[in-house]
Amino acid sequence: MGLFDRLGDRLRDLKDDYDIRKVEEAAILEEEHKLIRDYNLKRTGQIGRYLVDDRPRHQR
């Protein structure tokens, strides 16, 4: 039984590492998409919802 317990533990560790990596990659992709969107807004001069300043336009 000891061998199967160790294999089960190893598989759980691998799955946990895989799950953590997928979450990290998703976060990186999300940030990358935000940066691309912000760059495109600056390049075209359009106002978008991703700009940091959330005050109404008449108060800026």
PyMOL Python script that loads the backbone (N, CA, C, O; Angstrom):
from pymol import cmd

cmd.read_pdbstr("""\
ATOM      1  N   MET A   1       0.815  -1.205   0.000  1.00  0.00           N
ATOM      2  CA  MET A   1       0.000   0.000   0.000  1.00  0.00           C
ATOM      3  C   MET A   1       0.854   1.262   0.000  1.00  0.00           C
ATOM      4  O   MET A   1       0.420   2.291  -0.518  1.00  0.00           O
ATOM      5  N   GLY A   2       2.035   1.210   0.558  1.00  0.00           N
ATOM      6  CA  GLY A   2       2.876   2.394   0.652  1.00  0.00           C
ATOM      7  C   GLY A   2       3.219   2.980  -0.707  1.00  0.00           C
ATOM      8  O   GLY A   2       3.261   4.199  -0.875  1.00  0.00           O
ATOM      9  N   LEU A   3       3.465   2.102  -1.679  1.00  0.00           N
ATOM     10  CA  LEU A   3       3.799   2.570  -3.021  1.00  0.00           C
ATOM     11  C   LEU A   3       2.626   3.326  -3.637  1.00  0.00           C
ATOM     12  O   LEU A   3       2.813   4.387  -4.234  1.00  0.00           O
ATOM     13  N   PHE A   4       1.432   2.787  -3.497  1.00  0.00           N
ATOM     14  CA  PHE A   4       0.255   3.442  -4.067  1.00  0.00           C
ATOM     15  C   PHE A   4      -0.068   4.749  -3.357  1.00  0.00           C
ATOM     16  O   PHE A   4      -0.546   5.697  -3.980  1.00  0.00           O
ATOM     17  N   ASP A   5       0.193   4.802  -2.059  1.00  0.00           N
ATOM     18  CA  ASP A   5      -0.012   6.057  -1.330  1.00  0.00           C
ATOM     19  C   ASP A   5       0.931   7.135  -1.846  1.00  0.00           C
ATOM     20  O   ASP A   5       0.538   8.285  -2.041  1.00  0.00           O
ATOM     21  N   ARG A   6       2.196   6.737  -2.065  1.00  0.00           N
ATOM     22  CA  ARG A   6       3.169   7.711  -2.568  1.00  0.00           C
ATOM     23  C   ARG A   6       2.820   8.159  -3.977  1.00  0.00           C
ATOM     24  O   ARG A   6       2.956   9.337  -4.307  1.00  0.00           O
ATOM     25  N   LEU A   7       2.368   7.223  -4.812  1.00  0.00           N
ATOM     26  CA  LEU A   7       1.969   7.594  -6.171  1.00  0.00           C
ATOM     27  C   LEU A   7       0.759   8.519  -6.149  1.00  0.00           C
ATOM     28  O   LEU A   7       0.690   9.478  -6.919  1.00  0.00           O
ATOM     29  N   GLY A   8      -0.191   8.230  -5.269  1.00  0.00           N
ATOM     30  CA  GLY A   8      -1.366   9.092  -5.142  1.00  0.00           C
ATOM     31  C   GLY A   8      -0.981  10.484  -4.688  1.00  0.00           C
ATOM     32  O   GLY A   8      -1.496  11.480  -5.195  1.00  0.00           O
ATOM     33  N   ASP A   9      -0.058  10.548  -3.717  1.00  0.00           N
ATOM     34  CA  ASP A   9       0.413  11.853  -3.241  1.00  0.00           C
ATOM     35  C   ASP A   9       1.115  12.610  -4.361  1.00  0.00           C
ATOM     36  O   ASP A   9       0.918  13.813  -4.529  1.00  0.00           O
ATOM     37  N   ARG A  10       1.933  11.894  -5.124  1.00  0.00           N
ATOM     38  CA  ARG A  10       2.670  12.536  -6.217  1.00  0.00           C
ATOM     39  C   ARG A  10       1.707  13.060  -7.286  1.00  0.00           C
ATOM     40  O   ARG A  10       1.884  14.164  -7.803  1.00  0.00           O
ATOM     41  N   LEU A  11       0.689  12.260  -7.611  1.00  0.00           N
ATOM     42  CA  LEU A  11      -0.289  12.708  -8.601  1.00  0.00           C
ATOM     43  C   LEU A  11      -1.060  13.925  -8.106  1.00  0.00           C
ATOM     44  O   LEU A  11      -1.337  14.838  -8.883  1.00  0.00           O
ATOM     45  N   ARG A  12      -1.404  13.949  -6.835  1.00  0.00           N
ATOM     46  CA  ARG A  12      -2.093  15.118  -6.269  1.00  0.00           C
ATOM     47  C   ARG A  12      -1.196  16.347  -6.335  1.00  0.00           C
ATOM     48  O   ARG A  12      -1.655  17.440  -6.665  1.00  0.00           O
ATOM     49  N   ASP A  13       0.087  16.166  -6.021  1.00  0.00           N
ATOM     50  CA  ASP A  13       1.031  17.287  -6.098  1.00  0.00           C
ATOM     51  C   ASP A  13       1.144  17.813  -7.533  1.00  0.00           C
ATOM     52  O   ASP A  13       1.162  19.022  -7.761  1.00  0.00           O
ATOM     53  N   LEU A  14       1.220  16.892  -8.488  1.00  0.00           N
ATOM     54  CA  LEU A  14       1.312  17.307  -9.887  1.00  0.00           C
ATOM     55  C   LEU A  14       0.060  18.054 -10.323  1.00  0.00           C
ATOM     56  O   LEU A  14       0.147  19.062 -11.025  1.00  0.00           O
ATOM     57  N   LYS A  15      -1.099  17.563  -9.912  1.00  0.00           N
ATOM     58  CA  LYS A  15      -2.353  18.222 -10.272  1.00  0.00           C
ATOM     59  C   LYS A  15      -2.432  19.600  -9.629  1.00  0.00           C
ATOM     60  O   LYS A  15      -2.859  20.559 -10.272  1.00  0.00           O
ATOM     61  N   ASP A  16      -2.023  19.710  -8.363  1.00  0.00           N
ATOM     62  CA  ASP A  16      -2.024  21.012  -7.694  1.00  0.00           C
ATOM     63  C   ASP A  16      -1.100  21.992  -8.410  1.00  0.00           C
ATOM     64  O   ASP A  16      -1.457  23.152  -8.618  1.00  0.00           O
ATOM     65  N   ASP A  17       0.091  21.520  -8.788  1.00  0.00           N
ATOM     66  CA  ASP A  17       1.029  22.376  -9.521  1.00  0.00           C
ATOM     67  C   ASP A  17       0.437  22.815 -10.858  1.00  0.00           C
ATOM     68  O   ASP A  17       0.583  23.969 -11.261  1.00  0.00           O
ATOM     69  N   TYR A  18      -0.229  21.888 -11.540  1.00  0.00           N
ATOM     70  CA  TYR A  18      -0.860  22.197 -12.823  1.00  0.00           C
ATOM     71  C   TYR A  18      -1.959  23.239 -12.644  1.00  0.00           C
ATOM     72  O   TYR A  18      -2.048  24.192 -13.417  1.00  0.00           O
ATOM     73  N   ASP A  19      -2.793  23.058 -11.625  1.00  0.00           N
ATOM     74  CA  ASP A  19      -3.883  24.007 -11.374  1.00  0.00           C
ATOM     75  C   ASP A  19      -3.352  25.400 -11.052  1.00  0.00           C
ATOM     76  O   ASP A  19      -3.887  26.401 -11.530  1.00  0.00           O
ATOM     77  N   ILE A  20      -2.302  25.459 -10.241  1.00  0.00           N
ATOM     78  CA  ILE A  20      -1.693  26.749  -9.890  1.00  0.00           C
ATOM     79  C   ILE A  20      -1.140  27.421 -11.143  1.00  0.00           C
ATOM     80  O   ILE A  20      -1.310  28.624 -11.343  1.00  0.00           O
ATOM     81  N   ARG A  21      -0.477  26.630 -11.982  1.00  0.00           N
ATOM     82  CA  ARG A  21       0.104  27.183 -13.210  1.00  0.00           C
ATOM     83  C   ARG A  21      -0.974  27.714 -14.146  1.00  0.00           C
ATOM     84  O   ARG A  21      -0.790  28.764 -14.762  1.00  0.00           O
ATOM     85  N   LYS A  22      -2.081  27.016 -14.262  1.00  0.00           N
ATOM     86  CA  LYS A  22      -3.173  27.471 -15.124  1.00  0.00           C
ATOM     87  C   LYS A  22      -3.750  28.795 -14.621  1.00  0.00           C
ATOM     88  O   LYS A  22      -4.056  29.680 -15.420  1.00  0.00           O
ATOM     89  N   VAL A  23      -3.899  28.936 -13.307  1.00  0.00           N
ATOM     90  CA  VAL A  23      -4.415  30.184 -12.736  1.00  0.00           C
ATOM     91  C   VAL A  23      -3.441  31.326 -13.005  1.00  0.00           C
ATOM     92  O   VAL A  23      -3.852  32.423 -13.385  1.00  0.00           O
ATOM     93  N   GLU A  24      -2.144  31.064 -12.807  1.00  0.00           N
ATOM     94  CA  GLU A  24      -1.139  32.096 -13.054  1.00  0.00           C
ATOM     95  C   GLU A  24      -1.119  32.507 -14.526  1.00  0.00           C
ATOM     96  O   GLU A  24      -1.023  33.695 -14.834  1.00  0.00           O
ATOM     97  N   GLU A  25      -1.208  31.541 -15.432  1.00  0.00           N
ATOM     98  CA  GLU A  25      -1.210  31.854 -16.857  1.00  0.00           C
ATOM     99  C   GLU A  25      -2.450  32.658 -17.249  1.00  0.00           C
ATOM    100  O   GLU A  25      -2.370  33.565 -18.077  1.00  0.00           O
ATOM    101  N   ALA A  26      -3.583  32.326 -16.658  1.00  0.00           N
ATOM    102  CA  ALA A  26      -4.813  33.070 -16.950  1.00  0.00           C
ATOM    103  C   ALA A  26      -4.683  34.519 -16.485  1.00  0.00           C
ATOM    104  O   ALA A  26      -5.122  35.437 -17.178  1.00  0.00           O
ATOM    105  N   ALA A  27      -4.078  34.725 -15.310  1.00  0.00           N
ATOM    106  CA  ALA A  27      -3.888  36.082 -14.793  1.00  0.00           C
ATOM    107  C   ALA A  27      -2.936  36.874 -15.692  1.00  0.00           C
ATOM    108  O   ALA A  27      -3.163  38.055 -15.954  1.00  0.00           O
ATOM    109  N   ILE A  28      -1.883  36.225 -16.157  1.00  0.00           N
ATOM    110  CA  ILE A  28      -0.933  36.892 -17.048  1.00  0.00           C
ATOM    111  C   ILE A  28      -1.608  37.275 -18.361  1.00  0.00           C
ATOM    112  O   ILE A  28      -1.422  38.388 -18.852  1.00  0.00           O
ATOM    113  N   LEU A  29      -2.388  36.364 -18.929  1.00  0.00           N
ATOM    114  CA  LEU A  29      -3.094  36.670 -20.179  1.00  0.00           C
ATOM    115  C   LEU A  29      -4.087  37.807 -20.002  1.00  0.00           C
ATOM    116  O   LEU A  29      -4.232  38.650 -20.887  1.00  0.00           O
ATOM    117  N   GLU A  30      -4.771  37.834 -18.866  1.00  0.00           N
ATOM    118  CA  GLU A  30      -5.732  38.910 -18.607  1.00  0.00           C
ATOM    119  C   GLU A  30      -5.027  40.261 -18.544  1.00  0.00           C
ATOM    120  O   GLU A  30      -5.497  41.239 -19.127  1.00  0.00           O
ATOM    121  N   GLU A  31      -3.900  40.314 -17.838  1.00  0.00           N
ATOM    122  CA  GLU A  31      -3.135  41.561 -17.753  1.00  0.00           C
ATOM    123  C   GLU A  31      -2.587  41.961 -19.121  1.00  0.00           C
ATOM    124  O   GLU A  31      -2.568  43.141 -19.470  1.00  0.00           O
ATOM    125  N   GLU A  32      -2.143  40.974 -19.885  1.00  0.00           N
ATOM    126  CA  GLU A  32      -1.635  41.261 -21.224  1.00  0.00           C
ATOM    127  C   GLU A  32      -2.731  41.869 -22.101  1.00  0.00           C
ATOM    128  O   GLU A  32      -2.480  42.826 -22.832  1.00  0.00           O
ATOM    129  N   HIS A  33      -3.926  41.322 -22.030  1.00  0.00           N
ATOM    130  CA  HIS A  33      -5.034  41.864 -22.818  1.00  0.00           C
ATOM    131  C   HIS A  33      -5.380  43.289 -22.382  1.00  0.00           C
ATOM    132  O   HIS A  33      -5.709  44.132 -23.218  1.00  0.00           O
ATOM    133  N   LYS A  34      -5.307  43.557 -21.081  1.00  0.00           N
ATOM    134  CA  LYS A  34      -5.571  44.916 -20.594  1.00  0.00           C
ATOM    135  C   LYS A  34      -4.532  45.892 -21.132  1.00  0.00           C
ATOM    136  O   LYS A  34      -4.870  46.997 -21.556  1.00  0.00           O
ATOM    137  N   LEU A  35      -3.261  45.479 -21.113  1.00  0.00           N
ATOM    138  CA  LEU A  35      -2.204  46.353 -21.623  1.00  0.00           C
ATOM    139  C   LEU A  35      -2.388  46.629 -23.111  1.00  0.00           C
ATOM    140  O   LEU A  35      -2.216  47.763 -23.558  1.00  0.00           O
ATOM    141  N   ILE A  36      -2.732  45.613 -23.871  1.00  0.00           N
ATOM    142  CA  ILE A  36      -2.958  45.797 -25.306  1.00  0.00           C
ATOM    143  C   ILE A  36      -4.134  46.727 -25.536  1.00  0.00           C
ATOM    144  O   ILE A  36      -4.073  47.604 -26.398  1.00  0.00           O
ATOM    145  N   ARG A  37      -5.196  46.547 -24.781  1.00  0.00           N
ATOM    146  CA  ARG A  37      -6.385  47.391 -24.925  1.00  0.00           C
ATOM    147  C   ARG A  37      -6.046  48.839 -24.571  1.00  0.00           C
ATOM    148  O   ARG A  37      -6.443  49.764 -25.280  1.00  0.00           O
ATOM    149  N   ASP A  38      -5.304  49.036 -23.459  1.00  0.00           N
ATOM    150  CA  ASP A  38      -4.902  50.389 -23.065  1.00  0.00           C
ATOM    151  C   ASP A  38      -4.012  51.031 -24.127  1.00  0.00           C
ATOM    152  O   ASP A  38      -4.165  52.213 -24.434  1.00  0.00           O
ATOM    153  N   TYR A  39      -3.087  50.257 -24.685  1.00  0.00           N
ATOM    154  CA  TYR A  39      -2.213  50.785 -25.730  1.00  0.00           C
ATOM    155  C   TYR A  39      -3.036  51.220 -26.940  1.00  0.00           C
ATOM    156  O   TYR A  39      -2.813  52.292 -27.501  1.00  0.00           O
ATOM    157  N   ASN A  40      -3.981  50.384 -27.333  1.00  0.00           N
ATOM    158  CA  ASN A  40      -4.813  50.720 -28.495  1.00  0.00           C
ATOM    159  C   ASN A  40      -5.653  51.964 -28.229  1.00  0.00           C
ATOM    160  O   ASN A  40      -5.859  52.771 -29.135  1.00  0.00           O
ATOM    161  N   LEU A  41      -6.141  52.132 -27.005  1.00  0.00           N
ATOM    162  CA  LEU A  41      -6.914  53.328 -26.669  1.00  0.00           C
ATOM    163  C   LEU A  41      -6.039  54.575 -26.748  1.00  0.00           C
ATOM    164  O   LEU A  41      -6.469  55.606 -27.266  1.00  0.00           O
ATOM    165  N   LYS A  42      -4.813  54.483 -26.237  1.00  0.00           N
ATOM    166  CA  LYS A  42      -3.905  55.634 -26.293  1.00  0.00           C
ATOM    167  C   LYS A  42      -3.525  55.951 -27.734  1.00  0.00           C
ATOM    168  O   LYS A  42      -3.465  57.117 -28.126  1.00  0.00           O
ATOM    169  N   ARG A  43      -3.272  54.918 -28.513  1.00  0.00           N
ATOM    170  CA  ARG A  43      -2.846  55.103 -29.903  1.00  0.00           C
ATOM    171  C   ARG A  43      -3.936  55.765 -30.728  1.00  0.00           C
ATOM    172  O   ARG A  43      -3.648  56.620 -31.565  1.00  0.00           O
ATOM    173  N   THR A  44      -5.177  55.382 -30.503  1.00  0.00           N
ATOM    174  CA  THR A  44      -6.277  55.927 -31.297  1.00  0.00           C
ATOM    175  C   THR A  44      -6.872  57.178 -30.682  1.00  0.00           C
ATOM    176  O   THR A  44      -7.655  57.871 -31.331  1.00  0.00           O
ATOM    177  N   GLY A  45      -6.511  57.484 -29.425  1.00  0.00           N
ATOM    178  CA  GLY A  45      -7.036  58.669 -28.764  1.00  0.00           C
ATOM    179  C   GLY A  45      -8.460  58.523 -28.280  1.00  0.00           C
ATOM    180  O   GLY A  45      -9.117  59.518 -27.972  1.00  0.00           O
ATOM    181  N   GLN A  46      -8.944  57.306 -28.209  1.00  0.00           N
ATOM    182  CA  GLN A  46     -10.308  57.079 -27.747  1.00  0.00           C
ATOM    183  C   GLN A  46     -10.345  56.962 -26.231  1.00  0.00           C
ATOM    184  O   GLN A  46      -9.380  56.528 -25.602  1.00  0.00           O
ATOM    185  N   ILE A  47     -11.475  57.355 -25.658  1.00  0.00           N
ATOM    186  CA  ILE A  47     -11.670  57.193 -24.221  1.00  0.00           C
ATOM    187  C   ILE A  47     -12.299  55.829 -24.006  1.00  0.00           C
ATOM    188  O   ILE A  47     -13.267  55.471 -24.677  1.00  0.00           O
ATOM    189  N   GLY A  48     -11.751  55.072 -23.074  1.00  0.00           N
ATOM    190  CA  GLY A  48     -12.278  53.734 -22.810  1.00  0.00           C
ATOM    191  C   GLY A  48     -12.552  53.525 -21.345  1.00  0.00           C
ATOM    192  O   GLY A  48     -12.171  54.342 -20.506  1.00  0.00           O
ATOM    193  N   ARG A  49     -13.197  52.459 -21.045  1.00  0.00           N
ATOM    194  CA  ARG A  49     -13.578  52.182 -19.659  1.00  0.00           C
ATOM    195  C   ARG A  49     -12.411  51.676 -18.833  1.00  0.00           C
ATOM    196  O   ARG A  49     -12.551  51.520 -17.620  1.00  0.00           O
ATOM    197  N   TYR A  50     -11.269  51.416 -19.443  1.00  0.00           N
ATOM    198  CA  TYR A  50     -10.136  50.868 -18.712  1.00  0.00           C
ATOM    199  C   TYR A  50      -9.175  51.945 -18.223  1.00  0.00           C
ATOM    200  O   TYR A  50      -8.145  51.632 -17.627  1.00  0.00           O
ATOM    201  N   LEU A  51      -9.501  53.203 -18.469  1.00  0.00           N
ATOM    202  CA  LEU A  51      -8.646  54.271 -17.975  1.00  0.00           C
ATOM    203  C   LEU A  51      -8.780  54.366 -16.462  1.00  0.00           C
ATOM    204  O   LEU A  51      -9.855  54.119 -15.915  1.00  0.00           O
ATOM    205  N   VAL A  52      -7.704  54.721 -15.791  1.00  0.00           N
ATOM    206  CA  VAL A  52      -7.671  54.713 -14.332  1.00  0.00           C
ATOM    207  C   VAL A  52      -8.542  55.804 -13.737  1.00  0.00           C
ATOM    208  O   VAL A  52      -9.216  55.572 -12.733  1.00  0.00           O
ATOM    209  N   ASP A  53      -8.545  56.976 -14.326  1.00  0.00           N
ATOM    210  CA  ASP A  53      -9.288  58.107 -13.775  1.00  0.00           C
ATOM    211  C   ASP A  53     -10.779  57.896 -14.005  1.00  0.00           C
ATOM    212  O   ASP A  53     -11.252  57.952 -15.140  1.00  0.00           O
ATOM    213  N   ASP A  54     -11.522  57.651 -12.917  1.00  0.00           N
ATOM    214  CA  ASP A  54     -12.946  57.342 -13.062  1.00  0.00           C
ATOM    215  C   ASP A  54     -13.843  58.523 -12.702  1.00  0.00           C
ATOM    216  O   ASP A  54     -15.053  58.360 -12.545  1.00  0.00           O
ATOM    217  N   ARG A  55     -13.246  59.727 -12.571  1.00  0.00           N
ATOM    218  CA  ARG A  55     -14.068  60.906 -12.309  1.00  0.00           C
ATOM    219  C   ARG A  55     -14.867  61.258 -13.553  1.00  0.00           C
ATOM    220  O   ARG A  55     -14.430  60.967 -14.666  1.00  0.00           O
ATOM    221  N   PRO A  56     -16.017  61.871 -13.389  1.00  0.00           N
ATOM    222  CA  PRO A  56     -16.775  62.320 -14.567  1.00  0.00           C
ATOM    223  C   PRO A  56     -15.943  63.304 -15.387  1.00  0.00           C
ATOM    224  O   PRO A  56     -15.096  64.010 -14.841  1.00  0.00           O
ATOM    225  N   ARG A  57     -16.181  63.348 -16.680  1.00  0.00           N
ATOM    226  CA  ARG A  57     -15.367  64.164 -17.587  1.00  0.00           C
ATOM    227  C   ARG A  57     -15.379  65.639 -17.215  1.00  0.00           C
ATOM    228  O   ARG A  57     -14.360  66.313 -17.372  1.00  0.00           O
ATOM    229  N   HIS A  58     -16.503  66.162 -16.727  1.00  0.00           N
ATOM    230  CA  HIS A  58     -16.577  67.591 -16.430  1.00  0.00           C
ATOM    231  C   HIS A  58     -15.783  67.967 -15.173  1.00  0.00           C
ATOM    232  O   HIS A  58     -15.578  69.156 -14.925  1.00  0.00           O
ATOM    233  N   GLN A  59     -15.334  67.003 -14.382  1.00  0.00           N
ATOM    234  CA  GLN A  59     -14.554  67.288 -13.171  1.00  0.00           C
ATOM    235  C   GLN A  59     -13.056  67.142 -13.397  1.00  0.00           C
ATOM    236  O   GLN A  59     -12.274  67.417 -12.488  1.00  0.00           O
ATOM    237  N   ARG A  60     -12.646  66.727 -14.559  1.00  0.00           N
ATOM    238  CA  ARG A  60     -11.209  66.512 -14.815  1.00  0.00           C
ATOM    239  C   ARG A  60     -10.490  67.791 -15.070  1.00  0.00           C
ATOM    240  O   ARG A  60      -9.281  67.784 -15.301  1.00  0.00           O
TER     241      ARG A  60
END
""", "prot")
cmd.dss("prot")
cmd.show_as("cartoon", "prot")
cmd.util.cbc("prot")
cmd.orient("prot")
